[in-house]
């Protein structure tokens, strides 16, 4: 349930209803600045009230707050999938080191945990790849990555008990990545209920393949910050 709210007259009833709701509720609050606060009076005649009070009440009622309409729908795209939210430990998988670092920074700022995979998982992945691949968090497949490397990585990541969610950076422009990576990733994710998002950045070629991946049910974003923010907010929800 996605909502835009300026003010609430029956606050207690609203919060009780939200607490009993079996579906995620995501709210964008209008009137959070002094000027916006005044504008609500002329817009709907409602007194917006202190934004901090609203945000505190929303948190108690398990309501997710979004900073913008875009963020609200980004979060909804993740929560509408058949996922299980079990914790805040995230594994990042990338073939572009800089994008992996940007995603990591945002995840940490949003209160998530960069997990450490089980020793057996790390050992197996190191055996599967050449030495240039960095098997940590992020796992950096480097610009030498092949499509199959994503499949091999995800097989270990999705089985790992220390991983609650996955953020994948997939740059289609690197030399050895070909379109079959779309099917390899979507088939790997098909049986998993771990929240997973994919970041791809580029022009027409990237947009075409990203759309193909989305058509197979995978949530994709065009920046690591946007993906990390949405994932962090989604993982706040306690079903």
Secondary structure, DSSP 8 states (H G I E B T S, - for coil): -EEEES--SSHHHHHHHHHH-SS--EEEES--SHHHHHHHHHHTS-----HHHHHHHHHHTT-EEESSHHHHHHHHHHHTSS-----SEEEEEES-HHHHHHHHHHHHHTT-EE----HHHHHHHHHHS-TTSEESSSEE--TT--HHHHHHHHHHHHH-TT-SEEEEE--TTSTT--THHHHHHHHHHTT--SEEEEE---SHHHHHHHHHHHHTT-EEESSHHHHHHHHHHHTT---
